[in-house]
Every structure is written in structure tokens, then in C-alpha cells.
């Protein structure tokens, strides 16, 4: 199996993991709040990564990684995981996972343009077609006028959509910075650990300065179900999903990987119908077919 195909498969696996994680993070955010969730899932993911790193490499963290790796990956984690996910979880809590992921669908466009500017990374005509078709399908799915976001109040709708845009920008920046740190075949698992460690340090440092550490622990003790949802979401998203995403951007073009990782709105369609009682029409179904066709084009080239 060639490197490009490995990267594409990893991006698709990340997309499935993010879809599952977004569902459980939505449940958790409504029980323990966005900020408590963000603090909690970072520590859970960091512990899982440390144990896995120890099992695979004999060390709980990448001691041999140089200062340059720590700089790029640490900055990537701070922007993409700490700041970006605050926006993301705010969107989940205010407007639900599907509409939040609608706004996230602009991230591949930003990533592709910036990768071209910064890394001179160019895509073939077929790849560009695949990106455009896939993103168009995603946008069509989430823009279905028959969709009901669950009677979201307008102030929540506006602030939730803005939070989604902020998450998209942070995700694009985080992926591009991570690409720098993954140079020379650096381990995606080690890269994920560094990103998660730096994000956790920044986020928990701010938590202690605010005097919110005790409140966080009390909230988790009082909401065992919320903690369980946070654990499942952290296992699926930050642990598995982000590790797959690091492998994806290392093995294939950042724009292609980012596009494949933007598929959760399509995967969430049936789940949103069943669990969140959202309704959609033929446009969402047509958009799903279009997104799948675009994904197929990316795998054919």
C-alpha cells in the first residue's frame, strides 16, 4: 500500500472517529459544560496517549524529540486543541454537532489555500475536482432548508455559528503547524502526545489561575454520566481521531486529508435524525451522494 493511500485511509478513519466523538462530546457538554469538558478530555486523551506510547516505544513520552518538534507541534496543539476546541464545543452546546460541523466544512478550503502558499503544495486537477465536489456535497447536506436545528434560539444560533467558524480557522492553522513538526518521518503518535501535552499545560495553567480546578473536580463528581461521555469522546476523538489525522497529513497532501476529515456532517446525518430528532429533505440526501462521489475521486487519483 503506497503512502498516499495510507494517508487517505487514515484521514477517513479520523473522520469516523471525529463523528463518534462529536456525538458523545455533545452529550457531555450539556451535562458538565464546555470548559469542564475541554479540561477533562485533554487529560483523558493525554493519559491514553502516554500509556500507548509507553507500550509501543518503552517511554511514556517522546524524550528524543528536539526543540523544533516541540515548538511546531506545541504551537499546533495550543491553537488547534486548546483554543480551537473551545470554539468547537461551544458550537456543539449551542447548535448541536451537525450545524457546528457545517461551519467546520470551510476548514479544508483554508487549509488547501494556505498549504499552497506556505508549502507550495499543489493538487492535481482530479484532486482539486474531488475536493470541490466533496466540500460542495458537505455544504449541501448541512444547508438543507428542511433541516431543523432543534429550535435553536437566534442568539444561540448566531454565537454557535461564529464559534464554528473560529473552530475551522484554528483547525486549519493547527494542521499546517503540525505538518512542520511531522517532517522527517516523526511518529504521529508522538506528535499527538506533544500536541496534547502542550494544549493541556496551557489550558490547565489557565484553569489554576482562574481558581477553577476545584470546581472542575466537583462538577465531574456530581456528573458521572457526563464524565463517562467525556471519556468515550476523548478515546474516539483526541486519542484515536487526532492520531489518525497526524498520520494522514504526514502521508498525503494536507488539503486532501483535511477534506476527508471534514466528512462528519455526512456521517452524522442518520445519527442526527435518530438521536437529535433533526429533519432533512432530498437536498441532504443528494449532498450525501455528492460528497461520497467526491471522496471516491480523491481515492482514484
N, C-alpha and C positions, 0 to 999 in steps of 0.2 A: 504494500500500500504506500503510495507516494505521500510526501509531506503535505502537499496541498489538500489532498483528500482527508488526511488525518485532521488537519486544521478545520476543514469544513464540517466533518463529523463531530469534532469537539465543540464547535460553535452551536450545532444543532442540539447536542446533548446539554449544553449550557442553557439553551433556550427552554428545553423541557424542565430543567431544574429550577430556573427562574419562575416558570409558570406555577409549579407546585409551591415554591417558596412564597410567591406573592399572595396566594390564597391563604396560607397559614399566617403570614405576616399581617394580612388584613384582619383576620380574627384576633390575633394577638394585640394589634394596635388599638382595637376597640375595647379591649379589656384592661390593658396596662398602660396605654398611652404611647405616643410616638417616641418621646425621648427615652422613656424607660426601656422600650423595645430596642431602640438603637444601641443603648449601652449594653443591654443583655445579649443581643445576638452577636455583637462583636466579641465578647468574652467567650461565648459558647463556641463560635467558629474558631477563635484563636486556640482554645483548648483542644478542639478536634484536630486542627492542623498540626499542633505541637506533638500530639500523640502519634499521628500518622507519619510525620517527619521522623520521629524517633524510631518508629517501627521499620521505616524504609531505609533510612540513612544512618541510623545509630546515634543521631544527635537530635535534641528537641527543637533546635533552630539552626539556620544556616550560618554557622560560625565563619566559614571561609568566604562569605560574600564580602566584596570590597566596598569602600565608601561610596563609589559611584553607583553601585547597585542599590545600596541603601538610600541614596539621595533620590534617584529616579523613582524607585518603587515606593519609597516612603511618601514622596510627594503625591504619587499616583493614588496611594491608599487614603491619604488625608483628603484629597479632593473628591475622589470617586466614591469612597466608602463612608467617610465621616460626614462631609458636607453634602455630597450627592444623595446619600440615603436619608438624610433628614428631610430633604425635599421629597424624595420618593415616598417615604412612609407618611408624610403629611398628606400627600395626594391620596394614598391608599385609604387613610382615615376619613378624608373629606368627600371623596368622589368615587371610591372603590377602585379595584385593581384594573378594570378594563379601560376606563376613561384615563386613568393615570398613564397606562401603557400607550394610549393613543398619543399623548404628548411626547412620550419617550421615543416614538417612531421617527422623530426628526434627528435623533442621535446618529444613525448611520450616515445621513446626509452630511452632517457636520464633520463626522469622523473621516469620511471619504475625501472631502474637500481639504481638510487640514492635513491628512496624510499625503495628499498630492503636493501641497505647499511645503510641508516641513521635510518629508522624506522622499519626495519625487516618486512616490508610489503610484504607478499608473495601472489602470484596469483595461482589459481588452474590450472591444465593442460588445461581445457577448456578455461579459461580466457586468458592464455598465447597464446593458439591457436587463439583465437579471436583477440587479439592484433596484432599478427604476420600477420594474414590474412588481417585485416583491413589496417594496415600500408603498407603491400605489394600492396594492391589494390590502395591505395592513391598514392604510389610511381609509380605504373604502369600508372595511369592516367596522372600524371604530367610529366612522362618521355617519353610519346608518341612521337616518332621521327617525326611524321607528324605534330605535333603541331607547330604553328608559333607564336613566342612571339611578333609579331608586328614589325618585322625588327629592333630589338634592336641592337644598335651598340655594338661591342665587349667590349670596355672599360666599357660601362654601364652594359653589361651583367655580366661581372666578378664582378664588385663592387656591383651590385644588388644581385647576388647570395651570396656573402660574407655577405652582410647586412642581408640576410635571415637566414644564419647560426647564426649570432650574436643574432638575434631575438629569434631563437629557444633555444639557451643556456640561455638567460635571462628569457624566459618564463618558462623553466623547474625550474630554481632557484627560480623564483617568486612564483610558485605554491607550491613548497616544503616549503618555508618560511611561506607562508600563511597557510599551513596545521598546523603549530605550533601555529599560532595565533588563529585558529578556534577551538582549543581544548575546551572542557567543554561546548559544545553547543552554542558557541558565535554566535551572529546574523550575517549571511552572508552579509546582507545589511550594518550593522555597520562596518563589516570588510572591505567591499568595500569602504566605506566612508573614513576610516583611510588610506587605501592604496592610494586612490585618493588624499586625503588631503596632505599626505607626498610627493607624487610624484609632486603635483602642487607646493608645497612650494620649493622643490629643484629646479624644472625646472624654476619657475618664479624668484627665487632668482638669479639664473644664468643669466636669461634674463635681470634683472635690472642691474646686474654687467656689462653686456656687453653693456648696453645702448640701448637695442633692444625693450623695451616696447613701445615706441612711434612709431617705425617702424611697429610693430605688429598691433597696432590700425589703423594706416594709411592704411596698406595692407588690413585689413578687411573692412574698409570703402570703399575702391576702388574696392572690390571684394565681393559684396553682395551675388552673387550666390555661391562663394566659402564658405562663412560663412554659408549659408543655407545647403550646402552639409556637412560641418563640424558638424552642429547641428544634422542633421539626423544620421550621422555616430556615433556621440557621444551618442545619445539616444540609438541606436541599440547595439553598441559595449561596451564602457566603463560603461554605465549605466545598461542596461539590461543584456548584454552578460557576463560581468565580475561578476555581482551579481549572475547570474545562475552558473557561474564557481565556485564561492566560496561555494555555496550550494552543488555543485557536489562533490568537493574534501572533503567536510565535511561528506557526507553521503556514499560515496563509495571509493574504492581504487583509489589512485592518478593516478596510471598507466592506469587504465580503464577509468577514467574521462578524462585524458589527451588524450587518444586515440580517444574517441568520440568527443572531442573538436578539433581534427585535421582533421575533415571531410570537411571543407570548399572547398578544391580543387575539391572534387566530386560535391558539390552543385554549385560551380562556373562554372562547365563545360558548361552547356547550356547558362549561362549568358555571359561567355567569348566569346562564338560563336556568340551570337546575338549583344552584345554591343561593344566588343573589336575586333571583326572580326577574332578571332583566329580560326585556323582549327585543327582538330584532326581526327584520324583514328580509326580503330577497337580496337586498344590496349587500348585507353582511355575508350571506352565503356566496354570492358572486365574488365578493372581495376575498373570501377564504380560498376559493378556487384559483383566483388570480395570484394570490400570494404563494400558493403551493406550486403553481406553474413557474413563477419567478424563481423560487427555490430550486426547482428542477433545472432551470437554465444554469444556475450557479454551479450545480454539480456536474453538468455536462461539459463544462469548459476546463 
